[in-house]
Amino acid sequence: MYVMAISTITDDRGFWDGLKRAHGQLPHGSRWTLAVASTDGAKAVNIISHESIDAVRAVVEEHAGRFATTEYYEADAANAVGLAG
């Protein structure tokens, strides 16, 4: 499955530094597909493939949680453009 992590960022530098650390700590079998921010740095969307939303949440929150409020959802890959269904 693909997990969408949609963040409202309070500390831009801290958030992205934390995500870089999180990338190196992804659960086995995960793949980070997309990381993109709004031009003002206030929002970010990350797409990570893994079998568990909770596992993705744990690694993102551990490294970047204090710099943003993030919501996690299972993406509808079958109706997405650019994601393998």
Buried (B, 14 or more C-beta within 10 A) or exposed (E): EBBBBBBEBEBBEBBBBBBEEBBEEBBEEBEBBEBEBEEEEEBBEBBBBBEEBEBBBBBBBEBBBEBBEBEBEEBEBEEEEEBEE
